[in-house]
Amino acid sequence: MAWIRRGAWALAIVLGGWGLAWLALPPVLRWQGESRLAEALGRPVRIDRVDVRPWQLARPCCASTGCTWTSPPARCGSGRRCWKR
């Protein structure tokens, strides 16, 4: 019976982490990205959207082009580039 309780806690922690990443990471990444890029480039920078999908291990831009993590950058349908990072 204790193993069921431990499994339930483990599942709750994983789901909670995913939920927190999904809710908290986009605003933090956007804020930090804008400030650091503006400082590095010396001009104002605006990031329109940050999309975090903690349950998906693929780059959404590259899903349509079929590129992999080790392939060189490729253009996707919207004109954005898919980078190795």
C-alpha positions in Angstrom: 0.0 0.0 0.0 2.9 2.4 0.7 4.2 1.9 -2.9 0.9 3.2 -4.3 1.2 6.3 -2.1 4.8 6.9 -3.2 3.8 6.4 -6.8 1.0 8.9 -6.5 3.3 11.4 -4.9 5.9 10.9 -7.7 3.2 11.3 -10.3 1.9 14.5 -8.6 5.4 15.9 -8.5 6.1 15.2 -12.1 2.7 16.7 -13.2 3.2 19.7 -10.9 6.7 20.3 -12.4 5.3 20.1 -15.9 2.4 22.5 -15.0 4.8 24.9 -13.4 7.2 24.9 -16.3 4.2 25.4 -18.7 2.9 28.4 -16.7 6.0 30.1 -15.4 8.7 29.6 -18.0 7.3 31.6 -20.9 7.1 35.0 -19.1 10.5 34.5 -17.4 12.1 33.5 -20.7 10.5 36.4 -22.5 11.6 38.9 -19.9 15.1 37.6 -19.6 15.5 37.2 -23.4 14.3 40.7 -24.1 16.5 42.3 -21.5 19.7 40.3 -22.3 19.3 40.7 -26.0 18.6 44.4 -25.7 21.8 44.8 -23.6 23.9 42.7 -26.0 22.6 44.4 -29.2 22.3 47.9 -27.8 18.8 48.4 -29.1 15.2 47.6 -28.0 14.2 43.9 -28.6 10.7 42.5 -28.5 9.9 38.8 -28.2 6.3 38.2 -29.4 5.8 34.7 -28.0 7.6 32.0 -26.1 6.1 28.5 -26.4 7.1 25.9 -23.8 6.0 22.4 -24.2 7.6 20.4 -21.4 5.8 17.2 -22.5 7.2 17.3 -26.0 10.9 16.8 -26.8 10.7 18.2 -30.3 11.2 21.7 -31.7 7.7 22.7 -33.1 9.3 24.5 -36.0 11.2 21.4 -37.1 8.3 19.0 -36.8 7.1 20.0 -40.2 10.5 20.1 -41.9 11.8 16.8 -40.4 15.1 18.2 -39.2 16.8 16.7 -36.2 18.8 18.1 -33.3 22.1 17.4 -35.1 21.0 18.7 -38.5 22.0 22.2 -39.7 19.4 25.0 -39.4 16.5 24.8 -41.8 13.7 27.1 -42.7 10.2 26.1 -41.6 6.9 27.2 -43.1 6.7 30.5 -41.2 10.1 31.6 -42.3 11.7 31.2 -38.8 14.9 29.2 -38.5 15.3 26.0 -36.5 18.6 26.1 -34.6 20.6 23.3 -33.2 20.3 24.5 -29.6 
